[in-house]
Amino acid sequence: MILVGNAVLSDDIKEKFFVCDLHKCKGACCVEGDSGAPLMDEETLTIEEIYPKVKPYLSKEGIEAIEAKGTWGIDRDGDKVTTTIGENGACAFAFTDSKGILKCGIEQAYLAGETSFKKPISCHLYPIRVTQYEQYDALNYDRWEICDPACHLGNQLQVPIYKFLKDALIRKYGEDWYNELLQEIEG
């Protein structure tokens, strides 16, 4: 275990290798799973606010789902999540690009300069999942077979999870925190 500030990180985050390989997985994490992407309270408000700017990047099915159910919902565990197409289907904010790869409509709006919100932090941090407790956050590596190509590529390139997710970790905890993490791991 690694302790940095109010975060406890599993050793896997420093020991396991990971680099997304979208050409192989096709963005399956946007459509697989039990519910939509986990959202923080403030993200639900942001997503509601930016939806008009994101809408042009979404699929017809995604727009229909959002307009019927809203931009977010509550999953069976009582957590706030992005809306899905169907009961446990694809994230309504996902769309398929010309190469057959699922992309995030929120992120596309961000890349086009339409919004300053990149995407939900849970998506940006994946494959790390954060569980928030009263006194600390627990950061754990979420192993999922659909990410086997990412593990293979990460091993090939020798990129540990904490380096692959540098930008996301800085976004969540700040640059000073990340530098402290580097000091803790690399000495």
Biotite code that builds the C-alpha atoms (Angstrom):
import biotite.structure as struc

atoms = struc.array([
    struc.Atom([0.000, 0.000, 0.000], chain_id="A", res_id=1, res_name="MET", atom_name="CA", element="C"),
    struc.Atom([1.105, 3.530, -0.759], chain_id="A", res_id=2, res_name="ILE", atom_name="CA", element="C"),
    struc.Atom([-0.115, 6.468, 1.318], chain_id="A", res_id=3, res_name="LEU", atom_name="CA", element="C"),
    struc.Atom([-0.052, 9.940, -0.246], chain_id="A", res_id=4, res_name="VAL", atom_name="CA", element="C"),
    struc.Atom([-2.022, 12.714, 1.427], chain_id="A", res_id=5, res_name="GLY", atom_name="CA", element="C"),
    struc.Atom([-5.520, 11.405, 2.088], chain_id="A", res_id=6, res_name="ASN", atom_name="CA", element="C"),
    struc.Atom([-5.226, 8.660, -0.544], chain_id="A", res_id=7, res_name="ALA", atom_name="CA", element="C"),
    struc.Atom([-4.313, 5.014, -0.080], chain_id="A", res_id=8, res_name="VAL", atom_name="CA", element="C"),
    struc.Atom([-3.158, 3.380, -3.318], chain_id="A", res_id=9, res_name="LEU", atom_name="CA", element="C"),
    struc.Atom([-2.876, -0.339, -3.955], chain_id="A", res_id=10, res_name="SER", atom_name="CA", element="C"),
    struc.Atom([0.585, -1.585, -4.893], chain_id="A", res_id=11, res_name="ASP", atom_name="CA", element="C"),
    struc.Atom([-0.825, -2.660, -8.284], chain_id="A", res_id=12, res_name="ASP", atom_name="CA", element="C"),
    struc.Atom([-0.875, 1.009, -9.330], chain_id="A", res_id=13, res_name="ILE", atom_name="CA", element="C"),
    struc.Atom([2.908, 1.111, -9.213], chain_id="A", res_id=14, res_name="LYS", atom_name="CA", element="C"),
    struc.Atom([3.588, -2.523, -10.182], chain_id="A", res_id=15, res_name="GLU", atom_name="CA", element="C"),
    struc.Atom([1.184, -3.215, -13.063], chain_id="A", res_id=16, res_name="LYS", atom_name="CA", element="C"),
    struc.Atom([1.597, -1.884, -16.576], chain_id="A", res_id=17, res_name="PHE", atom_name="CA", element="C"),
    struc.Atom([-1.200, -0.363, -18.656], chain_id="A", res_id=18, res_name="PHE", atom_name="CA", element="C"),
    struc.Atom([-1.606, 1.687, -21.852], chain_id="A", res_id=19, res_name="VAL", atom_name="CA", element="C"),
    struc.Atom([-5.027, 1.855, -23.536], chain_id="A", res_id=20, res_name="CYS", atom_name="CA", element="C"),
    struc.Atom([-5.017, 0.180, -26.934], chain_id="A", res_id=21, res_name="ASP", atom_name="CA", element="C"),
    struc.Atom([-8.201, 1.545, -28.514], chain_id="A", res_id=22, res_name="LEU", atom_name="CA", element="C"),
    struc.Atom([-7.486, -0.102, -31.856], chain_id="A", res_id=23, res_name="HIS", atom_name="CA", element="C"),
    struc.Atom([-7.846, -3.487, -30.157], chain_id="A", res_id=24, res_name="LYS", atom_name="CA", element="C"),
    struc.Atom([-10.497, -2.939, -27.455], chain_id="A", res_id=25, res_name="CYS", atom_name="CA", element="C"),
    struc.Atom([-12.504, -0.404, -29.516], chain_id="A", res_id=26, res_name="LYS", atom_name="CA", element="C"),
    struc.Atom([-13.433, 1.480, -26.324], chain_id="A", res_id=27, res_name="GLY", atom_name="CA", element="C"),
    struc.Atom([-15.391, -1.413, -24.847], chain_id="A", res_id=28, res_name="ALA", atom_name="CA", element="C"),
    struc.Atom([-15.313, 0.156, -21.369], chain_id="A", res_id=29, res_name="CYS", atom_name="CA", element="C"),
    struc.Atom([-17.907, 2.660, -22.654], chain_id="A", res_id=30, res_name="CYS", atom_name="CA", element="C"),
    struc.Atom([-20.450, -0.084, -23.329], chain_id="A", res_id=31, res_name="VAL", atom_name="CA", element="C"),
    struc.Atom([-19.621, -2.953, -20.956], chain_id="A", res_id=32, res_name="GLU", atom_name="CA", element="C"),
    struc.Atom([-20.555, -3.112, -17.300], chain_id="A", res_id=33, res_name="GLY", atom_name="CA", element="C"),
    struc.Atom([-23.545, -2.923, -15.005], chain_id="A", res_id=34, res_name="ASP", atom_name="CA", element="C"),
    struc.Atom([-24.301, 0.793, -15.290], chain_id="A", res_id=35, res_name="SER", atom_name="CA", element="C"),
    struc.Atom([-23.025, 4.114, -16.579], chain_id="A", res_id=36, res_name="GLY", atom_name="CA", element="C"),
    struc.Atom([-19.792, 5.807, -15.551], chain_id="A", res_id=37, res_name="ALA", atom_name="CA", element="C"),
    struc.Atom([-19.629, 6.776, -11.858], chain_id="A", res_id=38, res_name="PRO", atom_name="CA", element="C"),
    struc.Atom([-20.140, 10.507, -11.271], chain_id="A", res_id=39, res_name="LEU", atom_name="CA", element="C"),
    struc.Atom([-19.216, 12.857, -8.448], chain_id="A", res_id=40, res_name="MET", atom_name="CA", element="C"),
    struc.Atom([-22.004, 15.162, -7.223], chain_id="A", res_id=41, res_name="ASP", atom_name="CA", element="C"),
    struc.Atom([-20.549, 18.263, -8.876], chain_id="A", res_id=42, res_name="GLU", atom_name="CA", element="C"),
    struc.Atom([-20.114, 16.380, -12.162], chain_id="A", res_id=43, res_name="GLU", atom_name="CA", element="C"),
    struc.Atom([-23.863, 15.757, -12.412], chain_id="A", res_id=44, res_name="THR", atom_name="CA", element="C"),
    struc.Atom([-24.459, 19.512, -12.416], chain_id="A", res_id=45, res_name="LEU", atom_name="CA", element="C"),
    struc.Atom([-21.652, 20.143, -14.905], chain_id="A", res_id=46, res_name="THR", atom_name="CA", element="C"),
    struc.Atom([-22.935, 17.500, -17.306], chain_id="A", res_id=47, res_name="ILE", atom_name="CA", element="C"),
    struc.Atom([-26.458, 18.930, -17.138], chain_id="A", res_id=48, res_name="GLU", atom_name="CA", element="C"),
    struc.Atom([-25.051, 22.386, -17.873], chain_id="A", res_id=49, res_name="GLU", atom_name="CA", element="C"),
    struc.Atom([-22.839, 21.378, -20.814], chain_id="A", res_id=50, res_name="ILE", atom_name="CA", element="C"),
    struc.Atom([-25.267, 18.914, -22.407], chain_id="A", res_id=51, res_name="TYR", atom_name="CA", element="C"),
    struc.Atom([-26.349, 21.363, -25.162], chain_id="A", res_id=52, res_name="PRO", atom_name="CA", element="C"),
    struc.Atom([-22.673, 21.692, -26.213], chain_id="A", res_id=53, res_name="LYS", atom_name="CA", element="C"),
    struc.Atom([-22.107, 17.927, -26.057], chain_id="A", res_id=54, res_name="VAL", atom_name="CA", element="C"),
    struc.Atom([-25.329, 16.905, -27.822], chain_id="A", res_id=55, res_name="LYS", atom_name="CA", element="C"),
    struc.Atom([-23.991, 17.432, -31.392], chain_id="A", res_id=56, res_name="PRO", atom_name="CA", element="C"),
    struc.Atom([-21.301, 14.806, -30.725], chain_id="A", res_id=57, res_name="TYR", atom_name="CA", element="C"),
    struc.Atom([-23.708, 12.099, -29.550], chain_id="A", res_id=58, res_name="LEU", atom_name="CA", element="C"),
    struc.Atom([-25.464, 9.283, -31.359], chain_id="A", res_id=59, res_name="SER", atom_name="CA", element="C"),
    struc.Atom([-29.194, 9.425, -32.061], chain_id="A", res_id=60, res_name="LYS", atom_name="CA", element="C"),
    struc.Atom([-29.727, 6.635, -29.500], chain_id="A", res_id=61, res_name="GLU", atom_name="CA", element="C"),
    struc.Atom([-27.666, 8.478, -26.897], chain_id="A", res_id=62, res_name="GLY", atom_name="CA", element="C"),
    struc.Atom([-29.651, 11.683, -27.368], chain_id="A", res_id=63, res_name="ILE", atom_name="CA", element="C"),
    struc.Atom([-32.937, 9.784, -27.120], chain_id="A", res_id=64, res_name="GLU", atom_name="CA", element="C"),
    struc.Atom([-31.821, 8.084, -23.885], chain_id="A", res_id=65, res_name="ALA", atom_name="CA", element="C"),
    struc.Atom([-30.673, 11.359, -22.319], chain_id="A", res_id=66, res_name="ILE", atom_name="CA", element="C"),
    struc.Atom([-33.794, 13.238, -23.341], chain_id="A", res_id=67, res_name="GLU", atom_name="CA", element="C"),
    struc.Atom([-35.956, 10.445, -21.903], chain_id="A", res_id=68, res_name="ALA", atom_name="CA", element="C"),
    struc.Atom([-34.006, 9.833, -18.661], chain_id="A", res_id=69, res_name="LYS", atom_name="CA", element="C"),
    struc.Atom([-31.837, 12.911, -18.092], chain_id="A", res_id=70, res_name="GLY", atom_name="CA", element="C"),
    struc.Atom([-28.062, 13.283, -18.250], chain_id="A", res_id=71, res_name="THR", atom_name="CA", element="C"),
    struc.Atom([-27.456, 11.038, -15.239], chain_id="A", res_id=72, res_name="TRP", atom_name="CA", element="C"),
    struc.Atom([-29.194, 8.542, -13.002], chain_id="A", res_id=73, res_name="GLY", atom_name="CA", element="C"),
    struc.Atom([-28.832, 6.369, -9.924], chain_id="A", res_id=74, res_name="ILE", atom_name="CA", element="C"),
    struc.Atom([-27.589, 2.787, -10.315], chain_id="A", res_id=75, res_name="ASP", atom_name="CA", element="C"),
    struc.Atom([-28.713, -0.235, -8.295], chain_id="A", res_id=76, res_name="ARG", atom_name="CA", element="C"),
    struc.Atom([-26.039, 0.516, -5.670], chain_id="A", res_id=77, res_name="ASP", atom_name="CA", element="C"),
    struc.Atom([-27.402, 4.030, -5.177], chain_id="A", res_id=78, res_name="GLY", atom_name="CA", element="C"),
    struc.Atom([-24.479, 5.733, -6.950], chain_id="A", res_id=79, res_name="ASP", atom_name="CA", element="C"),
    struc.Atom([-24.775, 8.560, -9.467], chain_id="A", res_id=80, res_name="LYS", atom_name="CA", element="C"),
    struc.Atom([-23.854, 7.441, -12.989], chain_id="A", res_id=81, res_name="VAL", atom_name="CA", element="C"),
    struc.Atom([-24.103, 8.594, -16.596], chain_id="A", res_id=82, res_name="THR", atom_name="CA", element="C"),
    struc.Atom([-27.283, 7.648, -18.417], chain_id="A", res_id=83, res_name="THR", atom_name="CA", element="C"),
    struc.Atom([-27.172, 4.464, -20.452], chain_id="A", res_id=84, res_name="THR", atom_name="CA", element="C"),
    struc.Atom([-28.915, 3.383, -23.611], chain_id="A", res_id=85, res_name="ILE", atom_name="CA", element="C"),
    struc.Atom([-31.325, 0.710, -22.444], chain_id="A", res_id=86, res_name="GLY", atom_name="CA", element="C"),
    struc.Atom([-31.273, -0.706, -18.934], chain_id="A", res_id=87, res_name="GLU", atom_name="CA", element="C"),
    struc.Atom([-27.580, -1.722, -18.731], chain_id="A", res_id=88, res_name="ASN", atom_name="CA", element="C"),
    struc.Atom([-26.390, -0.665, -22.140], chain_id="A", res_id=89, res_name="GLY", atom_name="CA", element="C"),
    struc.Atom([-23.800, 1.651, -23.549], chain_id="A", res_id=90, res_name="ALA", atom_name="CA", element="C"),
    struc.Atom([-23.075, 5.001, -21.960], chain_id="A", res_id=91, res_name="CYS", atom_name="CA", element="C"),
    struc.Atom([-25.393, 7.491, -23.669], chain_id="A", res_id=92, res_name="ALA", atom_name="CA", element="C"),
    struc.Atom([-22.427, 9.868, -24.099], chain_id="A", res_id=93, res_name="PHE", atom_name="CA", element="C"),
    struc.Atom([-20.484, 7.324, -26.180], chain_id="A", res_id=94, res_name="ALA", atom_name="CA", element="C"),
    struc.Atom([-20.499, 7.357, -29.966], chain_id="A", res_id=95, res_name="PHE", atom_name="CA", element="C"),
    struc.Atom([-18.740, 5.252, -32.580], chain_id="A", res_id=96, res_name="THR", atom_name="CA", element="C"),
    struc.Atom([-16.213, 7.049, -34.790], chain_id="A", res_id=97, res_name="ASP", atom_name="CA", element="C"),
    struc.Atom([-15.474, 6.291, -38.449], chain_id="A", res_id=98, res_name="SER", atom_name="CA", element="C"),
    struc.Atom([-12.936, 3.605, -37.421], chain_id="A", res_id=99, res_name="LYS", atom_name="CA", element="C"),
    struc.Atom([-15.458, 1.729, -35.255], chain_id="A", res_id=100, res_name="GLY", atom_name="CA", element="C"),
    struc.Atom([-13.929, 2.982, -31.995], chain_id="A", res_id=101, res_name="ILE", atom_name="CA", element="C"),
    struc.Atom([-16.167, 4.198, -29.193], chain_id="A", res_id=102, res_name="LEU", atom_name="CA", element="C"),
    struc.Atom([-15.372, 7.731, -28.097], chain_id="A", res_id=103, res_name="LYS", atom_name="CA", element="C"),
    struc.Atom([-16.771, 10.056, -25.443], chain_id="A", res_id=104, res_name="CYS", atom_name="CA", element="C"),
    struc.Atom([-19.006, 12.861, -26.719], chain_id="A", res_id=105, res_name="GLY", atom_name="CA", element="C"),
    struc.Atom([-18.147, 14.929, -23.650], chain_id="A", res_id=106, res_name="ILE", atom_name="CA", element="C"),
    struc.Atom([-14.449, 14.607, -24.435], chain_id="A", res_id=107, res_name="GLU", atom_name="CA", element="C"),
    struc.Atom([-15.039, 15.436, -28.101], chain_id="A", res_id=108, res_name="GLN", atom_name="CA", element="C"),
    struc.Atom([-16.795, 18.680, -27.065], chain_id="A", res_id=109, res_name="ALA", atom_name="CA", element="C"),
    struc.Atom([-13.809, 19.418, -24.805], chain_id="A", res_id=110, res_name="TYR", atom_name="CA", element="C"),
    struc.Atom([-11.301, 18.749, -27.599], chain_id="A", res_id=111, res_name="LEU", atom_name="CA", element="C"),
    struc.Atom([-13.305, 21.037, -29.903], chain_id="A", res_id=112, res_name="ALA", atom_name="CA", element="C"),
    struc.Atom([-13.067, 23.831, -27.314], chain_id="A", res_id=113, res_name="GLY", atom_name="CA", element="C"),
    struc.Atom([-16.807, 23.755, -26.585], chain_id="A", res_id=114, res_name="GLU", atom_name="CA", element="C"),
    struc.Atom([-16.361, 23.087, -22.846], chain_id="A", res_id=115, res_name="THR", atom_name="CA", element="C"),
    struc.Atom([-13.644, 23.079, -20.193], chain_id="A", res_id=116, res_name="SER", atom_name="CA", element="C"),
    struc.Atom([-14.891, 19.772, -18.719], chain_id="A", res_id=117, res_name="PHE", atom_name="CA", element="C"),
    struc.Atom([-12.892, 16.884, -20.217], chain_id="A", res_id=118, res_name="LYS", atom_name="CA", element="C"),
    struc.Atom([-15.002, 13.916, -19.090], chain_id="A", res_id=119, res_name="LYS", atom_name="CA", element="C"),
    struc.Atom([-16.050, 12.290, -15.803], chain_id="A", res_id=120, res_name="PRO", atom_name="CA", element="C"),
    struc.Atom([-13.023, 11.780, -13.560], chain_id="A", res_id=121, res_name="ILE", atom_name="CA", element="C"),
    struc.Atom([-13.951, 8.088, -13.170], chain_id="A", res_id=122, res_name="SER", atom_name="CA", element="C"),
    struc.Atom([-13.440, 7.662, -16.931], chain_id="A", res_id=123, res_name="CYS", atom_name="CA", element="C"),
    struc.Atom([-10.248, 9.724, -16.980], chain_id="A", res_id=124, res_name="HIS", atom_name="CA", element="C"),
    struc.Atom([-8.783, 7.678, -14.100], chain_id="A", res_id=125, res_name="LEU", atom_name="CA", element="C"),
    struc.Atom([-9.702, 4.271, -15.507], chain_id="A", res_id=126, res_name="TYR", atom_name="CA", element="C"),
    struc.Atom([-8.399, 1.563, -14.754], chain_id="A", res_id=127, res_name="PRO", atom_name="CA", element="C"),
    struc.Atom([-8.144, 3.081, -11.277], chain_id="A", res_id=128, res_name="ILE", atom_name="CA", element="C"),
    struc.Atom([-11.379, 3.112, -9.311], chain_id="A", res_id=129, res_name="ARG", atom_name="CA", element="C"),
    struc.Atom([-11.647, 5.464, -6.341], chain_id="A", res_id=130, res_name="VAL", atom_name="CA", element="C"),
    struc.Atom([-13.716, 4.574, -3.302], chain_id="A", res_id=131, res_name="THR", atom_name="CA", element="C"),
    struc.Atom([-14.271, 7.561, -1.056], chain_id="A", res_id=132, res_name="GLN", atom_name="CA", element="C"),
    struc.Atom([-14.386, 7.016, 2.672], chain_id="A", res_id=133, res_name="TYR", atom_name="CA", element="C"),
    struc.Atom([-14.868, 9.624, 5.376], chain_id="A", res_id=134, res_name="GLU", atom_name="CA", element="C"),
    struc.Atom([-11.147, 10.028, 6.125], chain_id="A", res_id=135, res_name="GLN", atom_name="CA", element="C"),
    struc.Atom([-9.465, 8.907, 2.893], chain_id="A", res_id=136, res_name="TYR", atom_name="CA", element="C"),
    struc.Atom([-9.787, 7.767, -0.715], chain_id="A", res_id=137, res_name="ASP", atom_name="CA", element="C"),
    struc.Atom([-8.891, 4.198, -1.652], chain_id="A", res_id=138, res_name="ALA", atom_name="CA", element="C"),
    struc.Atom([-7.414, 3.882, -5.156], chain_id="A", res_id=139, res_name="LEU", atom_name="CA", element="C"),
    struc.Atom([-7.482, 0.384, -6.604], chain_id="A", res_id=140, res_name="ASN", atom_name="CA", element="C"),
    struc.Atom([-6.644, -1.121, -9.964], chain_id="A", res_id=141, res_name="TYR", atom_name="CA", element="C"),
    struc.Atom([-9.809, -2.478, -11.569], chain_id="A", res_id=142, res_name="ASP", atom_name="CA", element="C"),
    struc.Atom([-8.778, -5.543, -13.577], chain_id="A", res_id=143, res_name="ARG", atom_name="CA", element="C"),
    struc.Atom([-11.115, -6.305, -16.466], chain_id="A", res_id=144, res_name="TRP", atom_name="CA", element="C"),
    struc.Atom([-10.582, -8.766, -19.298], chain_id="A", res_id=145, res_name="GLU", atom_name="CA", element="C"),
    struc.Atom([-11.667, -6.231, -21.916], chain_id="A", res_id=146, res_name="ILE", atom_name="CA", element="C"),
    struc.Atom([-8.497, -4.320, -20.975], chain_id="A", res_id=147, res_name="CYS", atom_name="CA", element="C"),
    struc.Atom([-6.165, -7.251, -21.692], chain_id="A", res_id=148, res_name="ASP", atom_name="CA", element="C"),
    struc.Atom([-4.822, -5.434, -24.799], chain_id="A", res_id=149, res_name="PRO", atom_name="CA", element="C"),
    struc.Atom([-3.985, -2.419, -22.580], chain_id="A", res_id=150, res_name="ALA", atom_name="CA", element="C"),
    struc.Atom([-2.126, -4.662, -20.141], chain_id="A", res_id=151, res_name="CYS", atom_name="CA", element="C"),
    struc.Atom([-0.205, -6.264, -23.008], chain_id="A", res_id=152, res_name="HIS", atom_name="CA", element="C"),
    struc.Atom([0.723, -2.891, -24.535], chain_id="A", res_id=153, res_name="LEU", atom_name="CA", element="C"),
    struc.Atom([1.625, -1.479, -21.112], chain_id="A", res_id=154, res_name="GLY", atom_name="CA", element="C"),
    struc.Atom([3.915, -4.458, -20.484], chain_id="A", res_id=155, res_name="ASN", atom_name="CA", element="C"),
    struc.Atom([5.463, -4.086, -23.917], chain_id="A", res_id=156, res_name="GLN", atom_name="CA", element="C"),
    struc.Atom([6.127, -0.358, -23.352], chain_id="A", res_id=157, res_name="LEU", atom_name="CA", element="C"),
    struc.Atom([6.903, -0.770, -19.614], chain_id="A", res_id=158, res_name="GLN", atom_name="CA", element="C"),
    struc.Atom([4.474, 1.999, -18.573], chain_id="A", res_id=159, res_name="VAL", atom_name="CA", element="C"),
    struc.Atom([3.139, 1.571, -15.025], chain_id="A", res_id=160, res_name="PRO", atom_name="CA", element="C"),
    struc.Atom([-0.447, 2.622, -14.278], chain_id="A", res_id=161, res_name="ILE", atom_name="CA", element="C"),
    struc.Atom([0.596, 5.650, -12.209], chain_id="A", res_id=162, res_name="TYR", atom_name="CA", element="C"),
    struc.Atom([2.566, 7.027, -15.186], chain_id="A", res_id=163, res_name="LYS", atom_name="CA", element="C"),
    struc.Atom([-0.122, 6.225, -17.744], chain_id="A", res_id=164, res_name="PHE", atom_name="CA", element="C"),
    struc.Atom([-2.639, 8.107, -15.590], chain_id="A", res_id=165, res_name="LEU", atom_name="CA", element="C"),
    struc.Atom([-0.398, 11.042, -14.693], chain_id="A", res_id=166, res_name="LYS", atom_name="CA", element="C"),
    struc.Atom([-2.728, 13.715, -16.136], chain_id="A", res_id=167, res_name="ASP", atom_name="CA", element="C"),
    struc.Atom([-5.825, 12.169, -14.569], chain_id="A", res_id=168, res_name="ALA", atom_name="CA", element="C"),
    struc.Atom([-4.172, 11.826, -11.156], chain_id="A", res_id=169, res_name="LEU", atom_name="CA", element="C"),
    struc.Atom([-3.010, 15.447, -11.312], chain_id="A", res_id=170, res_name="ILE", atom_name="CA", element="C"),
    struc.Atom([-6.520, 16.514, -12.312], chain_id="A", res_id=171, res_name="ARG", atom_name="CA", element="C"),
    struc.Atom([-7.978, 14.677, -9.297], chain_id="A", res_id=172, res_name="LYS", atom_name="CA", element="C"),
    struc.Atom([-5.364, 15.378, -6.608], chain_id="A", res_id=173, res_name="TYR", atom_name="CA", element="C"),
    struc.Atom([-3.062, 18.123, -7.910], chain_id="A", res_id=174, res_name="GLY", atom_name="CA", element="C"),
    struc.Atom([0.513, 18.350, -9.119], chain_id="A", res_id=175, res_name="GLU", atom_name="CA", element="C"),
    struc.Atom([2.061, 18.508, -5.622], chain_id="A", res_id=176, res_name="ASP", atom_name="CA", element="C"),
    struc.Atom([0.223, 15.307, -4.706], chain_id="A", res_id=177, res_name="TRP", atom_name="CA", element="C"),
    struc.Atom([1.461, 13.590, -7.868], chain_id="A", res_id=178, res_name="TYR", atom_name="CA", element="C"),
    struc.Atom([5.045, 14.684, -7.181], chain_id="A", res_id=179, res_name="ASN", atom_name="CA", element="C"),
    struc.Atom([4.716, 13.243, -3.677], chain_id="A", res_id=180, res_name="GLU", atom_name="CA", element="C"),
    struc.Atom([3.456, 9.995, -5.235], chain_id="A", res_id=181, res_name="LEU", atom_name="CA", element="C"),
    struc.Atom([6.507, 9.895, -7.513], chain_id="A", res_id=182, res_name="LEU", atom_name="CA", element="C"),
    struc.Atom([8.786, 10.463, -4.517], chain_id="A", res_id=183, res_name="GLN", atom_name="CA", element="C"),
    struc.Atom([7.053, 7.666, -2.605], chain_id="A", res_id=184, res_name="GLU", atom_name="CA", element="C"),
    struc.Atom([7.302, 5.196, -5.516], chain_id="A", res_id=185, res_name="ILE", atom_name="CA", element="C"),
    struc.Atom([10.569, 6.153, -7.163], chain_id="A", res_id=186, res_name="GLU", atom_name="CA", element="C"),
    struc.Atom([12.432, 7.577, -4.161], chain_id="A", res_id=187, res_name="GLY", atom_name="CA", element="C"),
])
